[in-house]
Every structure is written in C-alpha cells, then in structure tokens.
Amino acid sequence: MNTSPLRIAVGIATAGRRDIVRQAVDFLKCQGRLPDLLIVCPLPSDRIEQDDFSGFPAPVIVTSGPVGLCAQRNAILAEASSADVIVFFDDDFLPDPNYLNTLEEIFVAGRDICASTGVLLADDATGPGLTMEKGLAIVKTNTHVSRGTLENVFGLYGCNMAFRMKYIRENNLHFDENLPLYGWQEDIDFSLQIAPFGRLVKSDKLLGVHLGVKAGRTSGVRLGYSQIANPIYLSRKGTMSWRHARKLMSRNIAANLARSIYPEPWIDRAGRLKGNMIALMDVLKGKASPMKILQLD
C-alpha cells in the first residue's frame, strides 16, 4: 500500500533513442522513492512498447502523440491527470537515487511551490555528449555537498523539471505545439505559464547528470531557424521578455558566426548560421514563424 503523501508521475518523451531511454528507465529502478507512475512517450518509428519496461517496479504507460517534444509532453500530461506532481526527465537524464524522495519533500514542505528543477552534476548538452557509462559513474561517485537551499528562478531546465499538477489541471495548461519538433525554449514557455500560481525553484538537493546525447536531435538549419523564430514568437505571446529574446538571439548568432570557420565536430555551425539568416530574412518580411522549420531540411 502506498503511504506517500503525494502521487508522483515521471514523464519521459523520447525520439530516436530507443537504447538510451531503456537504459535511463532501468536506472530509475535505483530511486529510493519509486514513481507512482512512469509515462514514456516515444515516436511510433521508435518501436518502443510496454514490454520494453516489463521489469520496472511501478506502473508504466507507453503512449504516443504527434511528432514533436511539446506534443509528446502534452500526451504525457493527459496520462498523468491523477498525479499530484509530474516530473519530466529527458531520455538522457540520470537522476540521483534520492531525486524523487527529495522532490516529494520539497513539494510537501513548500505549499507555495508550483514547479522545481535541480542542479546538474554534469551537463554535456553543448559538448559531444557523455556516454551512459560515464554518466552513471558521475552519479554513483557524486561528492556534491548540498546545503538544502531553494533558489527562486525565472524558468526551469527541460531535462529535469517538476510541476504541481493541480495548476495544470485547473488552468488547462499545455506545452505550446506551435513550437514543433525539438520545441526549443518550450521549457521556459511552460515555466512562465505556471509561474503566476506559485514559486519556481531550483534545489541543490535535486541532482542528476544530463548526457547531452546527440542522436535524435533536429538538423542544424532547423535549430538555427528556431534560435530566432522561437524567441520572437514567445515574446509576442508574452512568456518571454523582449530583452531576454534579444539576448538569446544575439548570443546564438555570434556563436554560430564565430565558430562556423572552425566548428565543433558535434555541432553543425554552418547549418545553424544558415537557419539564423533564413529566419532573419523572414523577420524582415514579417513572415517568421516557428512552424516554418517543418519546411526546412
């Protein structure tokens, strides 16, 4: 019989990473406090089924939705309707074994908290990506000393973010499917949707490793276009300030321009720069839209 004060669901959206997500779910078995429900949302082409997680020691739902991170996360929300808290983990995120136990403590103690994220022991999202073996080793040899501090934050990091489901249900909140495919900045957009209802916090006791796996990522041209079109769209929508949008856009254009001559082997800088330029031209024409990446290669 479950005597936990909260019902916690873990949601994992995945695309093109069948082996990675299976290993990540296998590592979730190490949680001292297991999720009450695990929801995995793959693409149909991934051929991931319920039987892939038959050994998981908690109820599992494998669902599906339209292609795209936001659509997949909305499919997860639909399955998590009875949960008190939904925590989204990227398919290449490895949580410390105390993560869910600590998460429950935070949400029980902080009734004014509506969302949370954690501190990364390692994050190779901008690097070549960590192997599963390296990520597991970092988690298992963790020497991080937590002080139990809760820092108020502007937005959450999508690789590990938790939300109080009450506010999602009562206000019919959804991830914005006008941010297609990888859904760049969808975490900030959703954070700002739920922010009016309570505190957004980062806890130095919620720990994990983000591998930054490159398989399954969107193309350089598409991401480059999103780096311009998405901030403009969110600023017009009201979930991102124009100041922050300009900072994001200028930083990415500068990085792509500077590194396009000698790019990192794992980043398509030329493609991203091309996407930036296409988006800027569309801005001048008044035609910039996040959805245009569906027409790009």
Residue pairs with C-beta under 8 A, 6 or more apart in sequence:
2 36
4 33
4 36
4 104
5 104
5 108
6 84
6 85
6 104
6 107
6 108
7 36
7 37
7 82
7 83
7 84
7 85
8 33
8 35
8 36
8 37
8 83
8 84
8 85
8 86
8 87
8 100
8 103
8 104
9 35
9 36
9 37
9 38
9 39
9 79
9 80
9 83
9 85
9 86
9 87
9 165
10 28
10 35
10 37
10 38
10 39
10 86
10 87
10 88
10 89
10 100
11 39
11 40
11 41
11 73
11 76
11 77
11 79
11 80
11 86
11 87
11 88
11 89
12 21
12 24
12 25
12 38
12 39
12 40
12 41
12 76
12 88
12 89
12 90
12 91
13 41
13 42
13 69
13 72
13 73
13 76
13 88
13 91
14 20
14 21
14 40
14 41
14 42
14 43
14 46
14 48
14 72
14 91
14 216
15 42
15 43
15 46
15 67
15 69
15 72
15 216
16 43
16 45
16 46
16 215
16 216
17 46
17 91
17 92
17 213
17 215
17 216
18 42
18 46
18 47
18 48
20 91
20 92
20 132
20 211
20 213
20 215
21 40
21 42
21 48
21 91
22 48
22 52
22 53
23 132
24 89
24 91
24 92
24 93
24 94
25 38
25 40
25 53
25 56
26 55
27 94
27 136
28 34
28 35
28 38
28 56
28 95
29 55
29 56
29 57
30 97
31 95
31 97
31 98
31 99
31 100
31 101
32 97
32 98
32 100
32 101
33 100
33 101
33 104
34 57
34 58
34 100
35 58
35 87
35 100
36 58
36 59
36 83
37 58
37 59
37 60
37 61
37 79
37 80
37 83
38 53
38 56
38 58
38 59
38 60
38 61
39 60
39 61
39 62
39 63
39 76
39 79
39 80
40 48
40 53
40 60
40 61
40 62
40 63
41 62
41 63
41 64
41 65
41 72
41 73
41 75
41 76
42 48
42 62
42 64
43 64
43 67
43 72
44 64
48 62
49 62
50 60
50 61
50 62
52 62
53 60
53 62
61 79
63 75
63 76
63 78
63 79
64 75
65 71
65 72
65 74
65 75
66 72
66 177
67 180
67 181
68 177
68 179
68 180
68 181
68 183
69 175
69 179
69 181
69 182
69 183
69 186
70 174
70 175
70 176
70 177
70 179
70 180
70 183
70 186
71 175
71 177
73 88
73 175
73 186
74 174
74 175
74 177
76 86
76 88
77 86
77 168
77 174
77 175
80 86
80 165
81 165
81 169
83 165
84 107
84 164
84 165
84 166
85 103
85 104
85 107
85 162
85 163
85 164
85 165
86 162
86 163
86 165
86 168
87 100
87 103
87 160
87 161
87 162
87 163
88 158
88 160
88 161
88 162
89 95
89 159
89 160
89 208
90 158
90 159
90 160
90 210
91 213
92 129
92 135
92 159
92 210
92 211
92 212
92 213
93 159
93 160
93 208
93 209
93 210
93 211
94 135
94 136
94 139
94 208
94 209
94 211
95 118
95 139
95 160
95 206
95 207
95 208
96 121
96 139
96 142
96 206
96 207
96 208
97 139
98 205
98 207
99 118
99 160
99 206
99 207
99 208
102 203
102 205
102 206
103 116
103 162
103 206
106 113
106 116
106 150
106 201
106 203
106 205
106 206
107 113
107 116
107 162
107 164
110 150
110 199
110 201
112 198
112 199
113 150
113 164
113 198
113 199
113 201
114 163
114 164
114 167
114 194
114 195
114 197
114 198
114 199
114 200
115 156
115 161
115 162
115 163
115 164
115 191
115 194
115 195
115 198
115 199
115 200
115 201
116 156
116 161
116 162
116 200
116 201
116 202
116 203
116 206
117 153
117 156
117 157
117 160
117 161
117 162
117 200
117 201
117 202
117 203
117 206
118 160
118 202
118 203
118 204
118 205
118 206
118 207
118 208
119 144
119 202
119 203
119 204
119 206
119 207
120 157
120 159
120 160
120 207
120 208
120 209
120 210
121 138
121 139
121 142
121 144
121 207
121 208
121 209
122 130
122 135
122 138
122 209
122 210
123 159
123 209
123 210
123 212
124 130
124 210
124 211
124 212
125 159
125 210
125 212
126 212
127 212
127 266
128 212
128 214
128 264
128 265
128 266
129 211
129 212
129 213
129 214
129 266
130 138
130 209
130 211
130 212
131 211
132 211
135 209
135 211
138 209
139 207
139 208
139 209
142 207
144 204
144 207
146 204
146 205
146 207
147 204
148 203
148 204
148 205
149 203
149 204
150 201
150 202
150 203
151 201
151 202
151 203
151 204
152 199
152 200
152 201
153 200
153 201
153 202
154 188
154 191
154 200
155 187
155 188
155 191
155 192
155 200
156 187
156 188
156 190
156 191
156 200
156 202
157 187
158 186
158 187
159 208
159 210
160 206
160 208
160 210
161 187
161 191
163 190
163 194
164 197
164 198
167 173
167 194
167 197
167 198
168 194
171 193
171 194
171 197
173 190
173 193
173 194
175 183
175 186
175 189
175 190
176 183
176 186
176 189
176 190
176 237
178 233
178 290
178 291
179 185
179 186
179 189
179 226
179 230
179 233
179 290
180 290
180 291
180 293
180 294
181 218
181 222
181 293
181 294
182 217
182 218
182 222
182 223
182 226
184 223
184 226
184 227
184 230
185 226
185 230
185 231
185 234
185 240
185 248
188 234
188 239
188 240
189 234
189 237
189 239
189 240
191 200
192 239
192 240
193 239
194 200
214 266
217 223
218 226
218 293
219 268
219 271
219 296
219 297
220 267
220 268
220 269
220 270
220 271
220 272
220 274
220 275
221 268
221 271
221 272
221 274
221 275
221 278
221 296
221 297
222 275
222 293
222 296
222 297
223 271
223 272
223 275
224 252
224 256
224 271
224 272
224 273
224 274
224 275
224 276
224 277
224 278
224 279
225 275
225 276
225 278
225 279
225 292
225 293
225 296
226 275
226 290
226 293
227 248
227 249
227 252
227 253
227 256
227 272
227 275
227 276
227 279
228 249
228 252
228 253
228 275
228 276
228 279
228 280
228 283
228 288
229 279
229 282
229 288
229 289
229 290
229 292
229 293
230 290
231 240
231 244
231 245
231 246
231 248
231 249
232 245
232 249
232 283
232 288
233 288
233 289
233 290
234 240
234 245
235 241
235 242
235 245
252 272
252 276
253 273
253 276
255 269
256 269
256 272
256 273
256 276
257 273
259 267
259 269
260 269
260 270
260 273
263 269
263 270
275 293
275 296
278 296
279 288
279 292
282 288
282 289
282 292
